[in-house]
Amino acid sequence: MAFTYSRLTEISQIAASAASVYANPSSKTTYIRSITLHNANSSAEVVVLYNVPDNSGSVGTAAIGNQFYKASVAAESTVIIEFATPGIILEDTNDTIQASTTTANKVTIQIMGATE
């Protein structure tokens, strides 16, 4: 089966505490193929990403056990994280990708992939 990959999220700002940046829709499977991060701050920002399973259909809580990325993103730079096929798979309603950064609203994120 061939997928048409596209933008799953608009560019949005990351908060200082972990919050959902993408939630899997009801009755869908999502394949995340890339995540683009851009630090617009004049100093480095630590970005943390989490693959959080749903909690009985509700949004779950980000924790060290579901963290998959933590890195310092240099000032005024862009990082593109690519995932090999099939990518990160979100299967249940409200499985989420959550993110946090050192300083709120300084780093932006955009997620690309496909849903079926």
Buried (B, 14 or more C-beta within 10 A) or exposed (E): EEBEBEEBBEEBBBBEEBBBBBBBEEEEBBBBBBBBBBBBBEEBBBBBBBBBBBEEEEBBEBEEEBBEBEBEBEEEEEBEBEBEEEBBBBEBBBBBBBBBBBBEEBBBBBBBBBBE
